[in-house]
Amino acid sequence: MKIKFCLAWASSNIAKSFKSPDALALFNEYTQRIGKFGECLKTNLDVSKRPQAKLWLCHTSKNAKMLSSEELAKALQRIMNSGAKELWVAIGPADGFSAKDIENLKPDLLWSFGPMTLPHEIAAVIAAEQVYRAQTIIHHLPYHSGH
């Protein structure tokens, strides 16, 4: 299954969209690790179009779900078992997704990292690390249990 990280703040040049080279390096590290399990892409996001894929939207609203790493792995496994060909993980712009954006995108999961506010670059790193961690849980690799 292909996993695509969709960065709503980013231009078509993802690398230049990160202000912090360290955040970009970590994001790239985790997306490369995810690539060992299947194709992993990075792109910007057009919020006016609903993708023809499963969509997880990172958001801080009260309707968003906070998931443990194990719960996230189960959600990812369900998508993989469903036969879906793609999962898009969308990270919002600096001001987050609007209610209209959420309505247009109709995400399969509103995913929250908790009530704290994070810079979108750090949220992208956290999302990528957690998707990688979920893959290691699914594949019974020691990464999760060793942390």
Buried (B, 14 or more C-beta within 10 A) or exposed (E): BEBBBBBBBBEEEBEEBBEEEEBBEBBBBBBEBBEEBEEBBBEBBEBEEEBEBBBBBBBBEEEBEEBEBEEBBBBBBEBBEEEBEBBBBBBBBEEBBEEEBBEBBEBBBBBBBEEEEBEBBBBBBBBBBBBBBBBBBBEEBEBBEEE
